[in-house]
Amino acid sequence: MNKTEQHKKAIIEALEKSLGVVTTACKKVGVGRTTFYGWLKDDPEFAQQVNDIQDIAIDFVESKLFKNIEKGKTAEIIFYLKSKAKKRGYVERQEITGADGMPTDFKIEIIDKIKDTD
């Protein structure tokens, strides 16, 4: 195993411990973020391993979310419903109305100005 492969393996291990926090893993291994993202772009196997770790991190956070929902924490309950139950009407919408509460007509105008730098 060459040095690059050793670093990649070490990064994967560090990412597992940091739950996918790239900066933390790179610092621990002594690999720059630019190098990490180059590997991510150029090495599909490495990229898949990193994606798998990100999924594990999401699973961990979701488990914490569900524990808080079980405890009856309102903010977490609302967040979950707004995220997962939109089709049941748990959606926040904003309406623009006039002083009488009735919908109002409005116009959005986009002005594209090109600055002359000469």
Chimera marker file (.cmm) of the C-alpha trace (Angstrom):
<marker_set name="trace">
<marker id="1" x="0.000" y="0.000" z="0.000" r="1" g="1" b="0" radius="0.5"/>
<marker id="2" x="1.519" y="3.310" z="-1.099" r="1" g="1" b="0" radius="0.5"/>
<marker id="3" x="1.526" y="6.482" z="0.992" r="1" g="1" b="0" radius="0.5"/>
<marker id="4" x="-1.543" y="7.964" z="-0.722" r="1" g="1" b="0" radius="0.5"/>
<marker id="5" x="-3.550" y="4.804" z="-0.073" r="1" g="1" b="0" radius="0.5"/>
<marker id="6" x="-2.409" y="4.831" z="3.567" r="1" g="1" b="0" radius="0.5"/>
<marker id="7" x="-3.556" y="8.440" z="3.900" r="1" g="1" b="0" radius="0.5"/>
<marker id="8" x="-6.905" y="7.627" z="2.307" r="1" g="1" b="0" radius="0.5"/>
<marker id="9" x="-7.415" y="4.747" z="4.730" r="1" g="1" b="0" radius="0.5"/>
<marker id="10" x="-6.465" y="6.988" z="7.662" r="1" g="1" b="0" radius="0.5"/>
<marker id="11" x="-8.867" y="9.689" z="6.459" r="1" g="1" b="0" radius="0.5"/>
<marker id="12" x="-11.712" y="7.164" z="6.261" r="1" g="1" b="0" radius="0.5"/>
<marker id="13" x="-10.997" y="6.045" z="9.826" r="1" g="1" b="0" radius="0.5"/>
<marker id="14" x="-10.809" y="9.652" z="11.023" r="1" g="1" b="0" radius="0.5"/>
<marker id="15" x="-14.067" y="10.499" z="9.232" r="1" g="1" b="0" radius="0.5"/>
<marker id="16" x="-15.773" y="7.601" z="11.014" r="1" g="1" b="0" radius="0.5"/>
<marker id="17" x="-14.610" y="8.943" z="14.379" r="1" g="1" b="0" radius="0.5"/>
<marker id="18" x="-15.603" y="12.529" z="13.555" r="1" g="1" b="0" radius="0.5"/>
<marker id="19" x="-18.975" y="11.500" z="12.036" r="1" g="1" b="0" radius="0.5"/>
<marker id="20" x="-17.931" y="12.836" z="8.654" r="1" g="1" b="0" radius="0.5"/>
<marker id="21" x="-16.447" y="16.200" z="9.664" r="1" g="1" b="0" radius="0.5"/>
<marker id="22" x="-13.878" y="16.699" z="6.900" r="1" g="1" b="0" radius="0.5"/>
<marker id="23" x="-11.795" y="19.440" z="8.529" r="1" g="1" b="0" radius="0.5"/>
<marker id="24" x="-11.399" y="17.430" z="11.736" r="1" g="1" b="0" radius="0.5"/>
<marker id="25" x="-10.408" y="14.269" z="9.845" r="1" g="1" b="0" radius="0.5"/>
<marker id="26" x="-7.942" y="16.100" z="7.590" r="1" g="1" b="0" radius="0.5"/>
<marker id="27" x="-6.263" y="17.806" z="10.541" r="1" g="1" b="0" radius="0.5"/>
<marker id="28" x="-5.971" y="14.537" z="12.438" r="1" g="1" b="0" radius="0.5"/>
<marker id="29" x="-4.316" y="12.779" z="9.487" r="1" g="1" b="0" radius="0.5"/>
<marker id="30" x="-2.307" y="15.768" z="8.265" r="1" g="1" b="0" radius="0.5"/>
<marker id="31" x="-3.892" y="15.917" z="4.814" r="1" g="1" b="0" radius="0.5"/>
<marker id="32" x="-5.074" y="19.174" z="3.257" r="1" g="1" b="0" radius="0.5"/>
<marker id="33" x="-8.729" y="19.675" z="2.399" r="1" g="1" b="0" radius="0.5"/>
<marker id="34" x="-7.793" y="20.357" z="-1.231" r="1" g="1" b="0" radius="0.5"/>
<marker id="35" x="-6.097" y="16.967" z="-1.406" r="1" g="1" b="0" radius="0.5"/>
<marker id="36" x="-9.124" y="15.321" z="0.229" r="1" g="1" b="0" radius="0.5"/>
<marker id="37" x="-11.546" y="16.852" z="-2.274" r="1" g="1" b="0" radius="0.5"/>
<marker id="38" x="-9.237" y="15.886" z="-5.141" r="1" g="1" b="0" radius="0.5"/>
<marker id="39" x="-9.386" y="12.261" z="-3.986" r="1" g="1" b="0" radius="0.5"/>
<marker id="40" x="-13.143" y="12.548" z="-3.610" r="1" g="1" b="0" radius="0.5"/>
<marker id="41" x="-13.437" y="13.747" z="-7.204" r="1" g="1" b="0" radius="0.5"/>
<marker id="42" x="-10.942" y="11.341" z="-8.779" r="1" g="1" b="0" radius="0.5"/>
<marker id="43" x="-11.413" y="8.108" z="-6.813" r="1" g="1" b="0" radius="0.5"/>
<marker id="44" x="-14.942" y="6.620" z="-7.006" r="1" g="1" b="0" radius="0.5"/>
<marker id="45" x="-14.186" y="3.948" z="-4.396" r="1" g="1" b="0" radius="0.5"/>
<marker id="46" x="-12.944" y="6.570" z="-1.926" r="1" g="1" b="0" radius="0.5"/>
<marker id="47" x="-15.966" y="8.752" z="-2.685" r="1" g="1" b="0" radius="0.5"/>
<marker id="48" x="-18.306" y="5.832" z="-1.970" r="1" g="1" b="0" radius="0.5"/>
<marker id="49" x="-16.628" y="5.191" z="1.382" r="1" g="1" b="0" radius="0.5"/>
<marker id="50" x="-17.006" y="8.881" z="2.289" r="1" g="1" b="0" radius="0.5"/>
<marker id="51" x="-20.695" y="8.838" z="1.241" r="1" g="1" b="0" radius="0.5"/>
<marker id="52" x="-21.290" y="5.755" z="3.383" r="1" g="1" b="0" radius="0.5"/>
<marker id="53" x="-19.857" y="7.587" z="6.394" r="1" g="1" b="0" radius="0.5"/>
<marker id="54" x="-22.095" y="10.589" z="5.700" r="1" g="1" b="0" radius="0.5"/>
<marker id="55" x="-25.095" y="8.244" z="5.711" r="1" g="1" b="0" radius="0.5"/>
<marker id="56" x="-23.987" y="6.850" z="9.083" r="1" g="1" b="0" radius="0.5"/>
<marker id="57" x="-23.716" y="10.400" z="10.445" r="1" g="1" b="0" radius="0.5"/>
<marker id="58" x="-27.224" y="11.216" z="9.213" r="1" g="1" b="0" radius="0.5"/>
<marker id="59" x="-28.540" y="8.021" z="10.829" r="1" g="1" b="0" radius="0.5"/>
<marker id="60" x="-26.909" y="9.060" z="14.111" r="1" g="1" b="0" radius="0.5"/>
<marker id="61" x="-28.465" y="12.528" z="14.016" r="1" g="1" b="0" radius="0.5"/>
<marker id="62" x="-31.863" y="11.123" z="13.046" r="1" g="1" b="0" radius="0.5"/>
<marker id="63" x="-31.730" y="8.804" z="16.043" r="1" g="1" b="0" radius="0.5"/>
<marker id="64" x="-31.151" y="11.838" z="18.284" r="1" g="1" b="0" radius="0.5"/>
<marker id="65" x="-34.062" y="13.625" z="16.608" r="1" g="1" b="0" radius="0.5"/>
<marker id="66" x="-36.393" y="10.693" z="17.299" r="1" g="1" b="0" radius="0.5"/>
<marker id="67" x="-35.248" y="10.489" z="20.937" r="1" g="1" b="0" radius="0.5"/>
<marker id="68" x="-36.147" y="14.146" z="21.373" r="1" g="1" b="0" radius="0.5"/>
<marker id="69" x="-39.498" y="13.618" z="19.639" r="1" g="1" b="0" radius="0.5"/>
<marker id="70" x="-40.206" y="10.754" z="22.085" r="1" g="1" b="0" radius="0.5"/>
<marker id="71" x="-39.483" y="13.191" z="24.932" r="1" g="1" b="0" radius="0.5"/>
<marker id="72" x="-42.156" y="15.510" z="23.502" r="1" g="1" b="0" radius="0.5"/>
<marker id="73" x="-39.806" y="18.307" z="22.459" r="1" g="1" b="0" radius="0.5"/>
<marker id="74" x="-41.964" y="20.674" z="20.437" r="1" g="1" b="0" radius="0.5"/>
<marker id="75" x="-39.322" y="22.152" z="18.125" r="1" g="1" b="0" radius="0.5"/>
<marker id="76" x="-38.205" y="18.697" z="16.997" r="1" g="1" b="0" radius="0.5"/>
<marker id="77" x="-41.802" y="17.572" z="16.441" r="1" g="1" b="0" radius="0.5"/>
<marker id="78" x="-42.554" y="20.647" z="14.323" r="1" g="1" b="0" radius="0.5"/>
<marker id="79" x="-39.316" y="20.241" z="12.364" r="1" g="1" b="0" radius="0.5"/>
<marker id="80" x="-40.093" y="16.613" z="11.585" r="1" g="1" b="0" radius="0.5"/>
<marker id="81" x="-43.644" y="17.360" z="10.481" r="1" g="1" b="0" radius="0.5"/>
<marker id="82" x="-42.549" y="20.264" z="8.275" r="1" g="1" b="0" radius="0.5"/>
<marker id="83" x="-39.862" y="18.060" z="6.723" r="1" g="1" b="0" radius="0.5"/>
<marker id="84" x="-41.701" y="14.767" z="6.321" r="1" g="1" b="0" radius="0.5"/>
<marker id="85" x="-45.429" y="15.522" z="6.453" r="1" g="1" b="0" radius="0.5"/>
<marker id="86" x="-45.837" y="18.280" z="3.876" r="1" g="1" b="0" radius="0.5"/>
<marker id="87" x="-48.399" y="16.264" z="1.932" r="1" g="1" b="0" radius="0.5"/>
<marker id="88" x="-50.559" y="16.230" z="5.076" r="1" g="1" b="0" radius="0.5"/>
<marker id="89" x="-50.558" y="20.007" z="5.295" r="1" g="1" b="0" radius="0.5"/>
<marker id="90" x="-47.654" y="20.610" z="7.660" r="1" g="1" b="0" radius="0.5"/>
<marker id="91" x="-46.254" y="23.380" z="5.505" r="1" g="1" b="0" radius="0.5"/>
<marker id="92" x="-45.517" y="26.940" z="6.398" r="1" g="1" b="0" radius="0.5"/>
<marker id="93" x="-46.649" y="29.415" z="3.776" r="1" g="1" b="0" radius="0.5"/>
<marker id="94" x="-46.628" y="33.149" z="3.679" r="1" g="1" b="0" radius="0.5"/>
<marker id="95" x="-49.297" y="35.255" z="2.104" r="1" g="1" b="0" radius="0.5"/>
<marker id="96" x="-49.025" y="38.861" z="1.041" r="1" g="1" b="0" radius="0.5"/>
<marker id="97" x="-52.191" y="40.755" z="1.818" r="1" g="1" b="0" radius="0.5"/>
<marker id="98" x="-53.359" y="44.315" z="1.981" r="1" g="1" b="0" radius="0.5"/>
<marker id="99" x="-54.437" y="46.121" z="5.140" r="1" g="1" b="0" radius="0.5"/>
<marker id="100" x="-57.907" y="44.565" z="4.826" r="1" g="1" b="0" radius="0.5"/>
<marker id="101" x="-56.473" y="41.051" z="4.774" r="1" g="1" b="0" radius="0.5"/>
<marker id="102" x="-57.386" y="40.516" z="1.148" r="1" g="1" b="0" radius="0.5"/>
<marker id="103" x="-54.776" y="39.376" z="-1.377" r="1" g="1" b="0" radius="0.5"/>
<marker id="104" x="-53.082" y="42.205" z="-3.153" r="1" g="1" b="0" radius="0.5"/>
<marker id="105" x="-51.613" y="42.442" z="-6.626" r="1" g="1" b="0" radius="0.5"/>
<marker id="106" x="-47.956" y="43.186" z="-6.846" r="1" g="1" b="0" radius="0.5"/>
<marker id="107" x="-45.360" y="43.377" z="-9.535" r="1" g="1" b="0" radius="0.5"/>
<marker id="108" x="-41.780" y="42.175" z="-9.418" r="1" g="1" b="0" radius="0.5"/>
<marker id="109" x="-39.467" y="43.997" z="-11.763" r="1" g="1" b="0" radius="0.5"/>
<marker id="110" x="-35.986" y="42.689" z="-12.451" r="1" g="1" b="0" radius="0.5"/>
<marker id="111" x="-33.546" y="45.287" z="-13.620" r="1" g="1" b="0" radius="0.5"/>
<marker id="112" x="-30.372" y="43.953" z="-15.153" r="1" g="1" b="0" radius="0.5"/>
<marker id="113" x="-27.681" y="46.580" z="-15.143" r="1" g="1" b="0" radius="0.5"/>
<marker id="114" x="-24.359" y="45.825" z="-16.754" r="1" g="1" b="0" radius="0.5"/>
<marker id="115" x="-21.598" y="47.948" z="-15.328" r="1" g="1" b="0" radius="0.5"/>
<marker id="116" x="-19.285" y="49.506" z="-17.840" r="1" g="1" b="0" radius="0.5"/>
<marker id="117" x="-15.758" y="49.086" z="-16.496" r="1" g="1" b="0" radius="0.5"/>
<marker id="118" x="-14.034" y="51.136" z="-19.194" r="1" g="1" b="0" radius="0.5"/>
<link id1="1" id2="2" r="1" g="1" b="0" radius="0.2"/>
<link id1="2" id2="3" r="1" g="1" b="0" radius="0.2"/>
<link id1="3" id2="4" r="1" g="1" b="0" radius="0.2"/>
<link id1="4" id2="5" r="1" g="1" b="0" radius="0.2"/>
<link id1="5" id2="6" r="1" g="1" b="0" radius="0.2"/>
<link id1="6" id2="7" r="1" g="1" b="0" radius="0.2"/>
<link id1="7" id2="8" r="1" g="1" b="0" radius="0.2"/>
<link id1="8" id2="9" r="1" g="1" b="0" radius="0.2"/>
<link id1="9" id2="10" r="1" g="1" b="0" radius="0.2"/>
<link id1="10" id2="11" r="1" g="1" b="0" radius="0.2"/>
<link id1="11" id2="12" r="1" g="1" b="0" radius="0.2"/>
<link id1="12" id2="13" r="1" g="1" b="0" radius="0.2"/>
<link id1="13" id2="14" r="1" g="1" b="0" radius="0.2"/>
<link id1="14" id2="15" r="1" g="1" b="0" radius="0.2"/>
<link id1="15" id2="16" r="1" g="1" b="0" radius="0.2"/>
<link id1="16" id2="17" r="1" g="1" b="0" radius="0.2"/>
<link id1="17" id2="18" r="1" g="1" b="0" radius="0.2"/>
<link id1="18" id2="19" r="1" g="1" b="0" radius="0.2"/>
<link id1="19" id2="20" r="1" g="1" b="0" radius="0.2"/>
<link id1="20" id2="21" r="1" g="1" b="0" radius="0.2"/>
<link id1="21" id2="22" r="1" g="1" b="0" radius="0.2"/>
<link id1="22" id2="23" r="1" g="1" b="0" radius="0.2"/>
<link id1="23" id2="24" r="1" g="1" b="0" radius="0.2"/>
<link id1="24" id2="25" r="1" g="1" b="0" radius="0.2"/>
<link id1="25" id2="26" r="1" g="1" b="0" radius="0.2"/>
<link id1="26" id2="27" r="1" g="1" b="0" radius="0.2"/>
<link id1="27" id2="28" r="1" g="1" b="0" radius="0.2"/>
<link id1="28" id2="29" r="1" g="1" b="0" radius="0.2"/>
<link id1="29" id2="30" r="1" g="1" b="0" radius="0.2"/>
<link id1="30" id2="31" r="1" g="1" b="0" radius="0.2"/>
<link id1="31" id2="32" r="1" g="1" b="0" radius="0.2"/>
<link id1="32" id2="33" r="1" g="1" b="0" radius="0.2"/>
<link id1="33" id2="34" r="1" g="1" b="0" radius="0.2"/>
<link id1="34" id2="35" r="1" g="1" b="0" radius="0.2"/>
<link id1="35" id2="36" r="1" g="1" b="0" radius="0.2"/>
<link id1="36" id2="37" r="1" g="1" b="0" radius="0.2"/>
<link id1="37" id2="38" r="1" g="1" b="0" radius="0.2"/>
<link id1="38" id2="39" r="1" g="1" b="0" radius="0.2"/>
<link id1="39" id2="40" r="1" g="1" b="0" radius="0.2"/>
<link id1="40" id2="41" r="1" g="1" b="0" radius="0.2"/>
<link id1="41" id2="42" r="1" g="1" b="0" radius="0.2"/>
<link id1="42" id2="43" r="1" g="1" b="0" radius="0.2"/>
<link id1="43" id2="44" r="1" g="1" b="0" radius="0.2"/>
<link id1="44" id2="45" r="1" g="1" b="0" radius="0.2"/>
<link id1="45" id2="46" r="1" g="1" b="0" radius="0.2"/>
<link id1="46" id2="47" r="1" g="1" b="0" radius="0.2"/>
<link id1="47" id2="48" r="1" g="1" b="0" radius="0.2"/>
<link id1="48" id2="49" r="1" g="1" b="0" radius="0.2"/>
<link id1="49" id2="50" r="1" g="1" b="0" radius="0.2"/>
<link id1="50" id2="51" r="1" g="1" b="0" radius="0.2"/>
<link id1="51" id2="52" r="1" g="1" b="0" radius="0.2"/>
<link id1="52" id2="53" r="1" g="1" b="0" radius="0.2"/>
<link id1="53" id2="54" r="1" g="1" b="0" radius="0.2"/>
<link id1="54" id2="55" r="1" g="1" b="0" radius="0.2"/>
<link id1="55" id2="56" r="1" g="1" b="0" radius="0.2"/>
<link id1="56" id2="57" r="1" g="1" b="0" radius="0.2"/>
<link id1="57" id2="58" r="1" g="1" b="0" radius="0.2"/>
<link id1="58" id2="59" r="1" g="1" b="0" radius="0.2"/>
<link id1="59" id2="60" r="1" g="1" b="0" radius="0.2"/>
<link id1="60" id2="61" r="1" g="1" b="0" radius="0.2"/>
<link id1="61" id2="62" r="1" g="1" b="0" radius="0.2"/>
<link id1="62" id2="63" r="1" g="1" b="0" radius="0.2"/>
<link id1="63" id2="64" r="1" g="1" b="0" radius="0.2"/>
<link id1="64" id2="65" r="1" g="1" b="0" radius="0.2"/>
<link id1="65" id2="66" r="1" g="1" b="0" radius="0.2"/>
<link id1="66" id2="67" r="1" g="1" b="0" radius="0.2"/>
<link id1="67" id2="68" r="1" g="1" b="0" radius="0.2"/>
<link id1="68" id2="69" r="1" g="1" b="0" radius="0.2"/>
<link id1="69" id2="70" r="1" g="1" b="0" radius="0.2"/>
<link id1="70" id2="71" r="1" g="1" b="0" radius="0.2"/>
<link id1="71" id2="72" r="1" g="1" b="0" radius="0.2"/>
<link id1="72" id2="73" r="1" g="1" b="0" radius="0.2"/>
<link id1="73" id2="74" r="1" g="1" b="0" radius="0.2"/>
<link id1="74" id2="75" r="1" g="1" b="0" radius="0.2"/>
<link id1="75" id2="76" r="1" g="1" b="0" radius="0.2"/>
<link id1="76" id2="77" r="1" g="1" b="0" radius="0.2"/>
<link id1="77" id2="78" r="1" g="1" b="0" radius="0.2"/>
<link id1="78" id2="79" r="1" g="1" b="0" radius="0.2"/>
<link id1="79" id2="80" r="1" g="1" b="0" radius="0.2"/>
<link id1="80" id2="81" r="1" g="1" b="0" radius="0.2"/>
<link id1="81" id2="82" r="1" g="1" b="0" radius="0.2"/>
<link id1="82" id2="83" r="1" g="1" b="0" radius="0.2"/>
<link id1="83" id2="84" r="1" g="1" b="0" radius="0.2"/>
<link id1="84" id2="85" r="1" g="1" b="0" radius="0.2"/>
<link id1="85" id2="86" r="1" g="1" b="0" radius="0.2"/>
<link id1="86" id2="87" r="1" g="1" b="0" radius="0.2"/>
<link id1="87" id2="88" r="1" g="1" b="0" radius="0.2"/>
<link id1="88" id2="89" r="1" g="1" b="0" radius="0.2"/>
<link id1="89" id2="90" r="1" g="1" b="0" radius="0.2"/>
<link id1="90" id2="91" r="1" g="1" b="0" radius="0.2"/>
<link id1="91" id2="92" r="1" g="1" b="0" radius="0.2"/>
<link id1="92" id2="93" r="1" g="1" b="0" radius="0.2"/>
<link id1="93" id2="94" r="1" g="1" b="0" radius="0.2"/>
<link id1="94" id2="95" r="1" g="1" b="0" radius="0.2"/>
<link id1="95" id2="96" r="1" g="1" b="0" radius="0.2"/>
<link id1="96" id2="97" r="1" g="1" b="0" radius="0.2"/>
<link id1="97" id2="98" r="1" g="1" b="0" radius="0.2"/>
<link id1="98" id2="99" r="1" g="1" b="0" radius="0.2"/>
<link id1="99" id2="100" r="1" g="1" b="0" radius="0.2"/>
<link id1="100" id2="101" r="1" g="1" b="0" radius="0.2"/>
<link id1="101" id2="102" r="1" g="1" b="0" radius="0.2"/>
<link id1="102" id2="103" r="1" g="1" b="0" radius="0.2"/>
<link id1="103" id2="104" r="1" g="1" b="0" radius="0.2"/>
<link id1="104" id2="105" r="1" g="1" b="0" radius="0.2"/>
<link id1="105" id2="106" r="1" g="1" b="0" radius="0.2"/>
<link id1="106" id2="107" r="1" g="1" b="0" radius="0.2"/>
<link id1="107" id2="108" r="1" g="1" b="0" radius="0.2"/>
<link id1="108" id2="109" r="1" g="1" b="0" radius="0.2"/>
<link id1="109" id2="110" r="1" g="1" b="0" radius="0.2"/>
<link id1="110" id2="111" r="1" g="1" b="0" radius="0.2"/>
<link id1="111" id2="112" r="1" g="1" b="0" radius="0.2"/>
<link id1="112" id2="113" r="1" g="1" b="0" radius="0.2"/>
<link id1="113" id2="114" r="1" g="1" b="0" radius="0.2"/>
<link id1="114" id2="115" r="1" g="1" b="0" radius="0.2"/>
<link id1="115" id2="116" r="1" g="1" b="0" radius="0.2"/>
<link id1="116" id2="117" r="1" g="1" b="0" radius="0.2"/>
<link id1="117" id2="118" r="1" g="1" b="0" radius="0.2"/>
</marker_set>
